[in-house]
C-alpha cells in the first residue's frame, strides 16, 4: 500500500517529560515502525532518534513539536516525501565545538553522503558561541541559550543556499550527565533545550529542523547498560539519526495545496498524562479522535483536569494499534 493511500495518524511523545516509553534513546522506534506499516504516522524526532541509529522510514512524518502543534492548528499542511526522494540538508555547527569533536561530525556528514546518498547542501558555523544552559530543577528538562540569534543567522544563510531542512549541532560541553537517565529512570536532561533549539528554527522559518548535541568527549560505554539508552552509549555522535530523519521529513506547504492537512488526521495518540500540548487541545477542538495510552511521564495533565473526552484509552501501544487497524 502506498503511503498516500494510507490513513494518517499522529503518535506524539513530547520530549523532555520522562516518558517511560519514548523518553530515552529511540526506544519508541520499534513501536512507531509497527504503526507505520498500516498508517502514515507522524512522529516527534525524539521518538525515533537513536544516536547513530534511526527508526525513521518513508511511511513516517518526522515533525518536531512546534511544527506539529502548528500543523494541528491548521497553519499549514505537509507533503510527505515520495519513496527514495530526499531533502537537501543544511547543517549548523556551534563555533565553540572543539576541533577534534567537530572532525567526528564532519566525518559523519561525509559518511552519510557516501553510504546513504543524503545531500548535505551547505554547512554554516556560528560566529559566536550559542551558549547552551540547562535547567532541570523542576524535574522537567528545560534550558536557555545565551545567543539564539546566532542560529537564526546561520539558518537564513542555509536556506538561501537551498536547504530544505536544517540540522543543528550545539556544544553541550560536559552538560547533561545523569545517572538516573542512564538507568532509564529519569528525564532526558537535554531534551528540553534541544526542543527549544529546534523550535527557534521552525518558528522563524517554517522548515523542518532537529538538533544533535556535541559533547567535549566521546564517551562510549564498555559496560552493559539499560537497553533503553544503549543506542546513545554506542554513538560517537548523535548526528546520523537527525540527518537521516530530516532527509525524508515532509515539506511544509500552504494549507490549500498540501497533500495532508489537519483534517486528514484520524487519530492523535498520546501518553495519558501529557494532554496539555497545543496539539492535543487543537485536536480536541477540531474533532480529531484523541487516544491515550498508559505511558507514564513526569506530568499529570490528564483528561479530567482539562475536561477532554478522549475517544479511547489503552493500557499499551499493542492494544492501541490492534484497535486502530480494525477501526
C-alpha positions as CSV (number, residue, x, y, z in Angstrom):
1,X,0.0,0.0,0.0
2,X,1.3,3.4,-1.0
3,X,1.7,5.9,1.9
4,X,-0.7,8.3,0.1
5,X,-3.4,5.6,0.2
6,X,-2.9,5.1,3.9
7,X,-4.9,6.7,6.7
8,X,-3.0,9.3,8.7
9,X,-2.3,9.4,12.4
10,X,-0.1,11.2,14.9
11,X,2.0,9.3,17.5
12,X,3.0,12.1,19.9
13,X,5.8,11.6,22.5
14,X,6.7,15.1,23.7
15,X,10.4,15.4,24.5
16,X,11.8,16.1,28.0
17,X,8.9,14.7,30.0
18,X,10.4,11.4,31.0
19,X,8.0,9.2,29.0
20,X,8.5,5.6,30.2
21,X,8.4,4.5,26.5
22,X,9.9,7.1,24.1
23,X,11.7,9.2,26.7
24,X,15.1,7.7,26.1
25,X,17.2,6.9,23.1
26,X,14.9,6.0,20.2
27,X,13.2,3.4,22.5
28,X,9.8,4.2,20.8
29,X,11.2,3.4,17.4
30,X,10.1,-0.2,17.0
31,X,6.6,0.8,18.0
32,X,6.5,3.6,15.5
33,X,7.6,1.2,12.8
34,X,4.8,-1.1,13.6
35,X,2.2,1.7,13.3
36,X,3.8,2.9,10.0
37,X,3.1,-0.5,8.4
38,X,-0.6,0.4,8.5
39,X,-0.8,4.2,8.7
40,X,1.1,7.3,7.5
41,X,2.4,8.0,11.0
42,X,3.6,11.5,12.1
43,X,6.2,11.3,14.9
44,X,8.3,13.5,17.1
45,X,12.0,13.2,16.2
46,X,12.9,12.1,19.7
47,X,10.6,9.1,19.3
48,X,12.7,7.6,16.6
49,X,16.2,9.2,17.1
50,X,18.8,6.8,18.5
51,X,22.3,8.3,18.0
52,X,23.9,6.5,15.1
53,X,20.7,4.5,14.7
54,X,17.3,5.7,13.4
55,X,13.9,4.0,13.2
56,X,12.6,6.5,10.6
57,X,11.1,5.3,7.3
58,X,9.2,6.8,4.4
59,X,5.8,6.0,6.0
60,X,6.6,8.3,8.9
61,X,6.4,12.1,9.0
62,X,9.4,13.4,11.0
63,X,7.9,16.6,12.5
64,X,9.3,18.4,15.6
65,X,6.9,19.7,18.3
66,X,6.4,23.3,17.2
67,X,5.6,22.3,13.6
68,X,3.4,19.5,14.9
69,X,1.4,22.0,17.0
70,X,1.0,24.4,14.1
71,X,0.1,21.7,11.7
72,X,-2.8,20.6,14.0
73,X,-3.9,24.2,14.4
74,X,-4.2,24.4,10.6
75,X,-1.5,27.0,9.9
76,X,-0.2,24.8,7.0
77,X,-0.2,21.3,5.7
78,X,2.6,18.8,4.7
79,X,3.8,17.0,1.7
80,X,5.3,13.6,2.5
81,X,8.4,12.6,0.6
82,X,8.0,10.0,-2.1
83,X,10.0,6.8,-1.7
84,X,13.7,7.4,-2.5
85,X,13.2,11.2,-2.6
86,X,15.3,13.2,-0.1
87,X,15.6,16.7,1.1
88,X,18.7,18.9,0.8
89,X,20.1,19.3,4.3
90,X,21.9,22.3,5.7
91,X,23.9,21.9,8.9
92,X,24.7,24.5,11.6
93,X,27.7,24.0,13.9
94,X,28.3,25.9,17.1
95,X,31.7,27.6,16.7
96,X,32.7,26.6,20.3
97,X,32.8,22.9,19.4
98,X,36.5,21.8,19.7
99,X,38.2,20.7,16.6
100,X,38.6,17.0,17.5
101,X,34.9,16.7,18.1
102,X,34.0,18.8,15.1
103,X,36.0,16.5,12.9
104,X,34.0,13.5,14.1
105,X,30.8,15.3,13.0
106,X,32.3,16.3,9.6
107,X,33.3,12.7,9.0
108,X,29.8,11.7,9.9
109,X,28.4,14.0,7.2
110,X,30.8,12.6,4.7
111,X,29.7,9.0,5.7
112,X,26.0,10.0,5.3
113,X,26.7,11.3,1.8
114,X,28.6,8.2,0.8
115,X,26.6,5.5,2.4
116,X,23.1,6.9,2.4
117,X,23.3,9.3,-0.6
118,X,22.0,12.1,1.5
119,X,22.6,15.6,0.0
120,X,24.3,17.9,2.5
121,X,24.0,21.1,0.5
122,X,25.8,23.5,2.9
123,X,27.4,23.9,6.3
124,X,27.4,27.1,8.4
125,X,29.4,27.9,11.6
126,X,28.1,30.4,14.2
127,X,30.3,33.5,14.6
128,X,29.9,33.4,18.4
129,X,29.2,30.5,20.8
130,X,25.5,29.7,21.1
131,X,25.8,29.3,24.9
132,X,23.7,26.3,25.9
133,X,22.5,26.3,29.5
134,X,20.5,23.6,31.3
135,X,17.8,23.9,34.0
136,X,16.3,20.7,35.4
137,X,15.4,22.0,38.8
138,X,11.7,21.4,38.4
139,X,12.1,17.8,37.3
140,X,11.3,18.6,33.7
141,X,14.0,19.1,31.1
142,X,14.5,22.9,30.4
143,X,17.2,25.3,29.4
144,X,18.3,28.5,27.8
145,X,20.5,29.9,25.0
146,X,22.8,32.9,25.5
147,X,23.0,33.8,21.8
148,X,20.0,32.3,20.0
149,X,20.3,34.8,17.1
150,X,23.5,33.1,16.0
151,X,21.4,30.1,14.9
152,X,18.9,32.2,13.1
153,X,21.6,34.0,11.0
154,X,23.1,30.6,10.0
155,X,19.7,29.1,9.2
156,X,18.9,32.1,7.0
157,X,22.1,31.6,5.1
158,X,21.5,27.9,4.7
159,X,18.0,28.4,3.3
160,X,19.5,30.9,0.7
161,X,21.9,28.1,-0.3
162,X,19.0,25.7,-1.0
163,X,18.5,23.9,2.3
164,X,15.1,22.2,2.7
165,X,15.7,21.0,6.3
166,X,18.2,22.1,8.9
167,X,20.3,20.0,11.4
168,X,21.8,21.9,14.3
169,X,24.8,20.8,16.4
170,X,25.4,22.9,19.6
171,X,28.2,22.5,22.1
172,X,26.9,20.9,25.3
173,X,30.5,20.7,26.8
174,X,30.0,18.2,29.7
175,X,26.4,19.2,30.4
176,X,23.7,16.6,30.5
177,X,25.2,13.8,32.5
178,X,22.5,11.9,34.5
179,X,22.9,8.6,36.3
180,X,19.1,8.3,36.5
181,X,18.7,8.8,32.8
182,X,21.5,6.2,32.0
183,X,19.5,3.7,34.1
184,X,16.3,4.6,32.2
185,X,14.7,6.0,35.3
186,X,14.7,9.8,34.7
187,X,14.1,12.6,32.3
188,X,16.4,13.2,29.4
189,X,18.4,16.2,30.8
190,X,19.0,17.8,27.5
191,X,15.6,17.1,25.8
192,X,14.0,20.4,26.8
193,X,16.8,22.6,25.5
194,X,17.0,20.6,22.3
195,X,13.3,21.3,21.7
196,X,14.0,25.0,22.3
197,X,16.7,24.9,19.7
198,X,14.6,23.2,17.0
199,X,11.6,25.4,17.9
200,X,13.7,28.5,17.3
201,X,14.4,27.5,13.7
202,X,11.0,26.2,12.8
203,X,9.1,29.1,14.3
204,X,11.2,31.6,12.3
205,X,11.5,29.8,9.0
206,X,8.7,27.1,8.9
207,X,11.2,24.5,7.8
208,X,11.9,21.0,9.3
209,X,14.7,21.1,11.9
210,X,16.2,19.0,14.6
211,X,19.2,19.1,17.0
212,X,22.1,16.8,17.8
213,X,24.3,17.6,20.8
214,X,28.1,17.7,20.7
215,X,29.9,16.9,23.9
216,X,33.6,17.6,24.9
217,X,34.5,13.9,24.9
218,X,33.4,10.8,23.1
219,X,32.1,8.5,25.8
220,X,31.3,5.0,24.6
221,X,30.4,2.7,27.4
222,X,32.2,-0.6,27.9
223,X,29.6,-1.7,30.4
224,X,26.3,-3.4,29.8
225,X,23.7,-0.7,30.3
226,X,19.9,-0.4,30.2
227,X,18.7,-1.2,26.6
228,X,16.6,2.0,26.5
229,X,19.7,4.1,26.4
230,X,22.0,1.6,24.6
231,X,22.0,3.4,21.2
232,X,23.4,6.5,22.8
233,X,26.1,4.6,24.5
234,X,27.4,3.2,21.3
235,X,27.3,6.5,19.5
236,X,30.3,8.9,18.9
237,X,27.9,11.4,17.5
238,X,24.1,11.9,17.5
239,X,24.0,13.5,14.1
240,X,23.2,10.4,11.9
241,X,19.7,9.9,13.2
242,X,18.9,13.6,12.9
243,X,20.2,13.9,9.3
244,X,18.5,10.7,8.3
245,X,15.2,11.8,9.8
246,X,15.4,15.3,8.2
247,X,16.4,13.8,4.8
248,X,12.9,12.4,4.4
249,X,10.9,14.8,6.6
250,X,7.7,16.1,5.0
251,X,7.9,19.6,3.5
252,X,5.8,22.3,4.9
253,X,3.2,23.5,2.4
254,X,0.4,26.1,2.2
255,X,-2.8,24.6,3.5
256,X,-4.8,24.6,0.3
257,X,-2.1,22.9,-1.8
258,X,-0.8,20.4,0.8
259,X,-1.3,16.7,0.3
260,X,-2.1,16.1,4.1
261,X,-3.7,18.7,6.4
262,X,-5.0,18.6,9.9
263,X,-8.5,17.4,8.9
264,X,-6.9,14.3,7.3
265,X,-5.6,13.1,10.7
266,X,-7.9,10.3,12.1
267,X,-6.3,9.8,15.5
268,X,-3.8,11.5,17.8
269,X,-2.2,9.0,20.2
270,X,-0.6,10.5,23.3
271,X,0.5,9.4,26.8
272,X,-2.5,9.7,29.1
273,X,-0.7,12.2,31.5
274,X,0.6,14.5,28.8
275,X,-2.6,16.1,27.4
276,X,-1.6,19.8,27.8
277,X,0.1,20.4,24.5
278,X,-1.3,22.7,21.8
279,X,-1.5,19.7,19.5
280,X,-3.9,17.9,21.9
281,X,-6.0,21.0,22.6
282,X,-6.2,21.8,18.9
283,X,-7.1,18.2,18.0
284,X,-9.9,18.3,20.6
285,X,-11.4,21.4,19.1
286,X,-11.0,20.1,15.5
287,X,-12.7,16.8,16.4
288,X,-9.7,14.6,15.8
289,X,-10.1,11.4,17.9
290,X,-7.7,11.5,20.8
291,X,-6.4,8.2,22.1
292,X,-4.4,7.9,25.3
293,X,-2.0,5.1,26.3
294,X,-0.8,4.3,29.7
295,X,2.8,5.5,29.1
296,X,4.0,7.1,32.4
297,X,5.5,10.6,32.3
298,X,6.6,13.1,34.9
299,X,3.5,15.2,34.0
300,X,0.0,14.8,35.4
301,X,-2.1,16.6,32.8
302,X,-5.0,14.2,32.3
303,X,-8.4,14.4,30.6
304,X,-10.1,15.1,34.0
305,X,-8.1,18.2,34.6
306,X,-8.7,19.5,31.1
307,X,-12.2,18.3,30.7
308,X,-11.3,16.5,27.5
309,X,-13.3,13.5,26.3
310,X,-10.8,11.1,24.9
311,X,-12.0,8.7,22.3
312,X,-10.4,5.5,23.6
313,X,-7.9,4.7,26.4
314,X,-5.5,1.8,26.3
315,X,-3.0,0.0,28.6
316,X,-0.3,-0.3,25.9
317,X,0.5,0.5,22.3
318,X,0.0,-3.0,21.1
319,X,-3.7,-2.8,22.1
320,X,-4.0,0.6,20.6
321,X,-2.5,-0.5,17.3
322,X,-4.8,-3.5,17.1
323,X,-7.8,-1.3,17.6
324,X,-6.8,1.2,15.0
325,X,-6.2,-1.5,12.4
326,X,-9.7,-2.8,12.9
327,X,-11.5,0.5,13.3
